[in-house]
Each structure stands twice: as structure tokens, then as C-alpha cells.
Amino acid sequence: MYESVLGYPTYLIWPLAAVKIVAAIVILWRPSAFLTDFAYGTMFWHLLLAVSAHVSAGDPGWPPALLALFALVVSFLTQNRVRAVKSPHGKVMRGQQA
């Protein structure tokens, strides 16, 4: 699918899958605010590029990537409400200062 529809080589599947799993673990476990913000940024760009790749290739598989991107943004905007270690970048809602 990746090679024929999207034009990507198939050897990218496993590294990208591993990065997604590691990023999800870091976001849920939250060992440090810096690492968690880095994982959020990495996943944001990955999902944004996934949506754009599917749309530009005319592949109908873009809605799951868009839904995951939306869920990631909602998670980032609400992360400081439930975390003990606050992120300085999570206060973007309501114009709060760091």
C-alpha cells in the first residue's frame, strides 16, 4: 500500500510504527515535561504529514489520521489539567502565561 499508493518505500513502516508506540508511551507515562512536549511535537508533524500524504495521493485512508491529529491536539491543550508535572507550553488555552 505505501509503495503503490503513497509512493513511500516499505522499509519506513516499522521505524514509523516504533516511533508512534514510543511517543504514545512517553505521552502517557510523562517521564519529563521536555520529553513529553517533544513527543507531542513529533506526533503532530507525523500525523499532519500523514493526512497530507493520503489526501495528495487521493487515498481514502486520511480520516483516521485526521481523527488522531485532532485527538492529539485536544490532549496537548488539556494536558496540564491532570498532570503533576506541568508543561510550560500547555498553557495555550485562554491566553495563560507560562
Short mmCIF file of the C-alpha atoms (twelve columns), coordinates in Angstrom:
data_MODEL
# 
_entry.id   MODEL 
# 
loop_
_atom_site.group_PDB 
_atom_site.id 
_atom_site.type_symbol 
_atom_site.label_atom_id 
_atom_site.label_alt_id 
_atom_site.label_comp_id 
_atom_site.label_asym_id 
_atom_site.label_seq_id 
_atom_site.Cartn_x 
_atom_site.Cartn_y 
_atom_site.Cartn_z 
_atom_site.pdbx_PDB_model_num 
ATOM 1  C CA . MET A 1  0.000  0.000  0.000  1 
ATOM 2  C CA . TYR A 2  2.634  2.537  0.998  1 
ATOM 3  C CA . GLU A 3  4.754  1.974  -2.075 1 
ATOM 4  C CA . SER A 4  1.986  1.670  -4.636 1 
ATOM 5  C CA . VAL A 5  -0.466 4.295  -3.353 1 
ATOM 6  C CA . LEU A 6  1.620  6.810  -1.422 1 
ATOM 7  C CA . GLY A 7  4.982  6.302  -3.135 1 
ATOM 8  C CA . TYR A 8  6.919  5.599  0.076  1 
ATOM 9  C CA . PRO A 9  9.349  2.665  0.419  1 
ATOM 10 C CA . THR A 10 8.115  -0.187 2.569  1 
ATOM 11 C CA . TYR A 11 11.133 -0.109 4.907  1 
ATOM 12 C CA . LEU A 12 9.657  3.014  6.568  1 
ATOM 13 C CA . ILE A 13 6.725  1.101  8.065  1 
ATOM 14 C CA . TRP A 14 8.497  -0.458 11.081 1 
ATOM 15 C CA . PRO A 15 10.515 2.598  12.194 1 
ATOM 16 C CA . LEU A 16 7.445  4.836  11.994 1 
ATOM 17 C CA . ALA A 17 5.365  2.295  13.906 1 
ATOM 18 C CA . ALA A 18 8.056  2.085  16.597 1 
ATOM 19 C CA . VAL A 19 8.237  5.882  16.881 1 
ATOM 20 C CA . LYS A 20 4.455  6.097  17.276 1 
ATOM 21 C CA . ILE A 21 4.466  3.487  20.037 1 
ATOM 22 C CA . VAL A 22 7.358  5.143  21.884 1 
ATOM 23 C CA . ALA A 23 5.706  8.572  21.581 1 
ATOM 24 C CA . ALA A 24 2.421  7.226  22.964 1 
ATOM 25 C CA . ILE A 25 4.249  5.642  25.913 1 
ATOM 26 C CA . VAL A 26 6.135  8.880  26.631 1 
ATOM 27 C CA . ILE A 27 2.934  10.943 26.459 1 
ATOM 28 C CA . LEU A 28 1.083  8.587  28.814 1 
ATOM 29 C CA . TRP A 29 3.995  7.918  31.202 1 
ATOM 30 C CA . ARG A 30 5.366  11.517 31.123 1 
ATOM 31 C CA . PRO A 31 8.919  10.998 32.433 1 
ATOM 32 C CA . SER A 32 9.668  14.713 31.917 1 
ATOM 33 C CA . ALA A 33 7.836  17.713 30.526 1 
ATOM 34 C CA . PHE A 34 10.508 18.267 27.863 1 
ATOM 35 C CA . LEU A 35 10.298 14.698 26.550 1 
ATOM 36 C CA . THR A 36 6.514  14.789 26.548 1 
ATOM 37 C CA . ASP A 37 6.432  18.070 24.614 1 
ATOM 38 C CA . PHE A 38 8.947  16.609 22.171 1 
ATOM 39 C CA . ALA A 39 6.720  13.543 21.701 1 
ATOM 40 C CA . TYR A 40 3.682  15.778 21.141 1 
ATOM 41 C CA . GLY A 41 5.596  17.781 18.525 1 
ATOM 42 C CA . THR A 42 6.877  14.678 16.793 1 
ATOM 43 C CA . MET A 43 3.441  13.094 16.636 1 
ATOM 44 C CA . PHE A 44 1.869  16.356 15.455 1 
ATOM 45 C CA . TRP A 45 4.179  16.602 12.444 1 
ATOM 46 C CA . HIS A 46 3.920  12.875 11.722 1 
ATOM 47 C CA . LEU A 47 0.120  12.938 11.697 1 
ATOM 48 C CA . LEU A 48 -0.054 16.201 9.752  1 
ATOM 49 C CA . LEU A 49 2.220  14.778 7.067  1 
ATOM 50 C CA . ALA A 50 0.249  11.508 7.075  1 
ATOM 51 C CA . VAL A 51 -3.003 13.371 6.403  1 
ATOM 52 C CA . SER A 52 -1.409 15.430 3.640  1 
ATOM 53 C CA . ALA A 53 0.177  12.346 2.026  1 
ATOM 54 C CA . HIS A 54 -3.119 10.467 1.938  1 
ATOM 55 C CA . VAL A 55 -5.042 13.469 0.615  1 
ATOM 56 C CA . SER A 56 -2.487 14.346 -2.072 1 
ATOM 57 C CA . ALA A 57 -2.328 10.706 -3.241 1 
ATOM 58 C CA . GLY A 58 -6.109 10.508 -3.460 1 
ATOM 59 C CA . ASP A 59 -6.164 7.671  -0.933 1 
ATOM 60 C CA . PRO A 60 -9.374 7.443  1.131  1 
ATOM 61 C CA . GLY A 61 -7.389 6.490  4.268  1 
ATOM 62 C CA . TRP A 62 -6.976 10.043 5.568  1 
ATOM 63 C CA . PRO A 63 -9.887 10.238 8.101  1 
ATOM 64 C CA . PRO A 64 -8.186 8.055  10.782 1 
ATOM 65 C CA . ALA A 65 -5.038 10.188 10.597 1 
ATOM 66 C CA . LEU A 66 -7.116 13.378 10.850 1 
ATOM 67 C CA . LEU A 67 -9.030 11.985 13.826 1 
ATOM 68 C CA . ALA A 68 -5.758 11.044 15.555 1 
ATOM 69 C CA . LEU A 69 -4.385 14.530 14.838 1 
ATOM 70 C CA . PHE A 70 -7.491 16.111 16.369 1 
ATOM 71 C CA . ALA A 71 -7.232 13.861 19.449 1 
ATOM 72 C CA . LEU A 72 -3.545 14.743 19.820 1 
ATOM 73 C CA . VAL A 73 -4.281 18.483 19.719 1 
ATOM 74 C CA . VAL A 74 -7.068 18.113 22.309 1 
ATOM 75 C CA . SER A 75 -4.726 16.061 24.513 1 
ATOM 76 C CA . PHE A 76 -1.996 18.698 24.241 1 
ATOM 77 C CA . LEU A 77 -4.348 21.560 25.071 1 
ATOM 78 C CA . THR A 78 -5.746 19.812 28.144 1 
ATOM 79 C CA . GLN A 79 -2.562 18.136 29.433 1 
ATOM 80 C CA . ASN A 80 -1.866 20.476 32.358 1 
ATOM 81 C CA . ARG A 81 -5.267 19.925 33.951 1 
ATOM 82 C CA . VAL A 82 -4.424 16.401 35.122 1 
ATOM 83 C CA . ARG A 83 -0.625 16.279 35.279 1 
ATOM 84 C CA . ALA A 84 1.513  16.826 38.357 1 
ATOM 85 C CA . VAL A 85 4.484  17.922 36.226 1 
ATOM 86 C CA . LYS A 86 3.144  20.885 34.264 1 
ATOM 87 C CA . SER A 87 4.306  21.713 30.766 1 
ATOM 88 C CA . PRO A 88 5.248  25.344 30.155 1 
ATOM 89 C CA . HIS A 89 3.796  25.032 26.643 1 
ATOM 90 C CA . GLY A 90 0.486  23.533 27.692 1 
ATOM 91 C CA . LYS A 91 -0.959 26.867 28.810 1 
ATOM 92 C CA . VAL A 92 -2.008 27.992 25.349 1 
ATOM 93 C CA . MET A 93 -5.706 27.849 26.191 1 
ATOM 94 C CA . ARG A 94 -7.258 31.073 27.456 1 
ATOM 95 C CA . GLY A 95 -4.038 33.007 26.787 1 
ATOM 96 C CA . GLN A 96 -2.358 31.940 30.025 1 
ATOM 97 C CA . GLN A 97 1.242  32.928 30.601 1 
ATOM 98 C CA . ALA A 98 3.962  30.377 31.372 1 
# 
